[in-house]
Amino acid sequence: MTGADNTTTGADNTTAGPETTEAATDEPGFTCVLDIEGWQCPSPDLEACTCFGCNDNGNCPVEEDCFCPDCAVAEFTCQADECVDDGECNPAFEACVCDDCVAHPSCMG
């Protein structure tokens, strides 16, 4: 199964194609990827670089992005050992502790 190219790079908000937009960050080199081979993000928001969003209920189900406060707790699944470190931040699988996602808008500040 092939998915749409849902990647973003840079910070100048120019559209490179019908499925590509710029990430909501001024950090150079930040790349947001919402779809991976064989899996498609159910609620993609490339501008905010979110796949599921946050529910802030104290739990971190698989239907919550890894940068959410609920998922920053050590007992949940989004931890450093989940980092791919390929230069692309996938918020559904990688958290703020990952080098790829340090510049995610929700991780900064």
C-alpha positions as CSV (number, residue, x, y, z in Angstrom):
1,M,0.0,0.0,0.0
2,T,1.4,3.4,-0.9
3,G,0.3,6.5,0.9
4,A,0.3,10.2,0.1
5,D,3.6,12.1,0.6
6,N,2.8,13.8,3.9
7,T,6.1,15.3,4.7
8,T,7.0,18.9,5.6
9,T,10.3,20.7,5.7
10,G,11.7,24.2,6.3
11,A,9.7,27.2,7.6
12,D,8.7,29.4,4.7
13,N,5.1,28.0,4.3
14,T,5.4,27.3,0.5
15,T,3.5,24.4,-0.8
16,A,5.6,21.8,-2.7
17,G,2.7,19.7,-3.9
18,P,-0.9,18.8,-3.2
19,E,0.0,16.7,-0.1
20,T,2.9,18.7,1.3
21,T,2.9,21.8,3.4
22,E,5.3,23.5,5.8
23,A,5.7,22.6,9.4
24,A,4.6,25.1,12.1
25,T,8.2,25.8,13.3
26,D,11.0,28.2,12.4
27,E,13.6,25.6,13.2
28,P,15.7,24.8,10.1
29,G,15.9,21.2,9.2
30,F,12.7,20.2,11.1
31,T,10.8,17.6,9.0
32,C,7.3,16.3,10.0
33,V,6.2,12.9,8.6
34,L,2.6,11.8,9.3
35,D,2.4,8.7,7.1
36,I,4.8,5.8,7.0
37,E,4.8,2.9,4.6
38,G,1.8,0.6,5.4
39,W,0.3,3.0,7.9
40,Q,-1.6,6.3,7.4
41,C,-2.3,8.9,10.1
42,P,-6.0,9.0,10.8
43,S,-6.3,12.8,11.5
44,P,-3.2,14.4,9.8
45,D,-2.5,18.1,10.5
46,L,0.7,19.0,8.8
47,E,0.6,22.6,9.9
48,A,0.7,21.6,13.6
49,C,2.6,18.3,12.9
50,T,0.0,16.2,14.7
51,C,-1.5,12.8,13.9
52,F,-4.0,12.2,16.7
53,G,-3.7,15.2,18.9
54,C,-3.8,15.2,22.8
55,N,-6.7,14.2,25.1
56,D,-5.0,15.2,28.4
57,N,-6.8,12.6,30.5
58,G,-3.8,11.0,32.2
59,N,-3.5,8.1,29.8
60,C,-1.5,7.6,26.7
61,P,-3.4,5.3,24.3
62,V,-2.0,4.5,20.9
63,E,-4.5,7.1,19.6
64,E,-2.6,10.0,21.1
65,D,0.5,11.7,19.8
66,C,3.8,11.0,21.6
67,F,4.6,14.7,22.3
68,C,1.4,15.0,24.4
69,P,1.9,15.5,28.2
70,D,0.2,12.2,29.0
71,C,2.7,10.4,26.9
72,A,5.8,12.0,28.5
73,V,5.4,9.8,31.6
74,A,8.0,7.0,31.7
75,E,5.4,4.2,32.0
76,F,3.9,4.9,28.7
77,T,5.1,3.8,25.3
78,C,6.5,7.0,23.7
79,Q,10.1,6.9,25.0
80,A,13.6,7.3,23.7
81,D,13.8,3.7,22.7
82,E,11.1,4.4,20.1
83,C,13.2,7.1,18.4
84,V,14.1,6.3,14.8
85,D,16.6,9.2,14.4
86,D,16.2,9.4,10.6
87,G,15.8,13.2,10.4
88,E,12.0,12.9,10.3
89,C,9.6,13.5,13.2
90,N,6.6,11.2,13.3
91,P,4.5,12.5,16.2
92,A,2.4,9.2,16.4
93,F,5.6,7.2,17.2
94,E,8.3,9.7,18.4
95,A,8.3,12.0,21.4
96,C,10.1,15.2,22.3
97,V,13.0,13.1,23.7
98,C,13.8,12.1,20.1
99,D,16.4,14.2,18.2
100,D,14.0,14.3,15.2
101,C,11.2,15.9,17.2
102,V,13.1,18.3,19.5
103,A,12.0,21.2,17.2
104,H,8.3,20.1,17.1
105,P,6.2,23.1,18.0
106,S,4.7,21.4,21.1
107,C,8.2,20.4,22.3
108,M,9.6,23.9,22.3
109,G,9.1,26.2,25.1
